Amino acid sequence: MTRWTCPDCGREFGRTRQGHECAPALSLEEYFSTGPERERPIFEAVHGHLSSLGDVYVEPVSVGIFFKIHTTFAQLRPMTKWVALSFFS
């Protein structure tokens, strides 16, 4: 599948000119350096499972972590007392 890279923020998408909040992705190290320690083991468990199903592209952004194959299909988003896991179809 051809991926489109936004020329302004450098994020990758499954569709050309995909609408998005234009903010650069973070590295995993940058993302985890700003949040609570409880997020990392949750990410590792979810990423481990999703990766066992096939190739997954991980995109950390300021609001959470997106898991993509062709488009975003899952998201981890930190909340006040938990980490929300959402799936998209």
N, C-alpha and C positions, 0 to 999 in steps of 0.2 A: 504494500500500500504506500502510495506517495504521501509524504507528510509536508505540510506547509509550515514554514518558520516565519513568525512575525518579524518584520525588519526593525521594528521599534523596541520590542522587549526581548526578542530572541526565543520566546516559547514556541513549542511545536504543537501543531494541531492536525487533525485528520482531514479538515476541509480548508480550501483556500479562502482567505479573508474571514476566518472564523471570528465572530464577535466575542470579545473577551475584555476583562479588565486588564489593561495593558500595564502589567507590572512584571519585572523580571523574576524568573524562577530563582530559587535559592539552592545551594548545595545542601545535602543532608546535614553536614556539619554545621552550616550556618543556621538551618532551621532548628535543629535540636539544641543549639547553644542559647536560644531565646525562650524555651518553654520548660515546663516542669519535667523532671526526670521520669515520671510515670509514662510519658508518651513513647519513649524509645522501645521498651519491651513490647508494647502493644503494636507498634509499627513492625517490629521484627517478626512477630507472630503472624500478623496479617500478610505482610510481604512474603514471608516464607510459604504460606499456604497458596496465595495467588500465583506466585512464581512456579509452584509445582504444577500448575495448570497450563502453563505456557509462558512465552516471553511477555513481560510486563514492563512498560516504561513508567518510571516513578518521577513525579514532578512536584517537589516541595515549593509551596508559595506561602505568602505571609499568613493566610487564613487556614492552611492545612496542607495535606498531602494528597495529590491526585494520582490514581493508578489508571494507566491508559493502555489500550491495545491499539485500536484504530481511533477511538475517541475515549473520553473519560468514562469509566464504568464503575469506579468506586472512589470513595473519598474518606479520609480520616480527618476529622475536624475537632480540635480540642475545645471542650466546653469548660465551665467553671469547675465541676466536680467529676467529670468523666471525659472520655474521648468517643465521639459519635462516629460510627461507621455507616456510610450510606452507599447504596448500590443504585446505578442508573441503567436503563435499558434503551 
